[in-house]
Amino acid sequence: MNWKKLLTSPPPAAVWLLEGHRIAYLCRDRKGQLSGRSHDLDESLFEVGPVGLQTVDAERLGAVLDGVLNGFNCPSKVAVIVPTGWLRSHLLTFDKLPPSKAEIEDIVRWRLKKMLPVRPSDLRLAIVPAETSGTQQRVLCLSGMERAVSVLESVFESRGIQIGQLTGFLFALANGEVHDATDPHLYVQSEETFVSFLLSVGGSALLVRMKPLPTDGLTGPHLERELQLMWSYVQNELNSPAQIKVTLSCQDAEEQLRSWWLQCEGAKIEEEQVALQHEEWYAALGKVRSAAALAIVGQETSE
């Protein structure tokens, strides 16, 4: 599975991150050097509903982009990483897939019609074939509201910037996975109102799960319950492997997530490798969020 194909053309070397509270920019030049900026962001610029991002305040977002870009050259094609909860992801199984992309999209939209409370025609889709499961065929589908995605694109395009890749933090982290790896890899991504899981082996998705969390102050018990269910599923699905890599991406529950996984026998917490020559920027953005951007632009730097 090539995560780079999700809502994308070949990935660029510049990344914008929209994290609700913060917007950030990371770019790698032709010599391999990294540079970046980050800035506070008012969450009221975005409205999020039951199927993800609903509306974007184009005028106010444009003003923020202008402030970040002031005196800074940005490539004409970029990747944009958004909160995982802004999009919806599904791993769908079919007895047989039709031969053409158009026909595959039609049957995926028909399936989504039964799963999401919106018209399938209102969705922007990215569909990537996954590994077969026995005699059945699977596809990984990432969807977003067309009107919201279009507005987001137009804000960047009005500044001469094309969004070549749009994805959530969960899939951005998986973007850097070694595709011939044999060990299973579990990505756990927590946001204020969502927890998401991606289980893959060698770049092939075995499970994608997104669960909303309550906003009544009782997130802790609900989050722990989802972790327990996921770990039980992983152990059963993979026949209790000796070791599972676990990458954590957390917004508000990093300590709770880390301490919980450290108690799980066989779970190996992966430490993100963050370039330290931009300490101020990474300190402002956050270590784990930097890792999502670096997974796309690459971590090697020139001497």
Helices and strands as residue ranges (DSSP letters): G 3-5, E 14-18, E 22-28, E 34-40, G 43-45, E 46-49, E 52-56, H 58-69, E 77-82, G 84-86, E 88-94, H 101-113, G 120-122, E 123-129, E 137-145, H 146-157, E 162-168, H 169-174, E 184-190, E 194-201, E 204-212, H 219-237, E 244-250, H 254-262, E 267-269, G 276-278, H 279-285, H 287-297
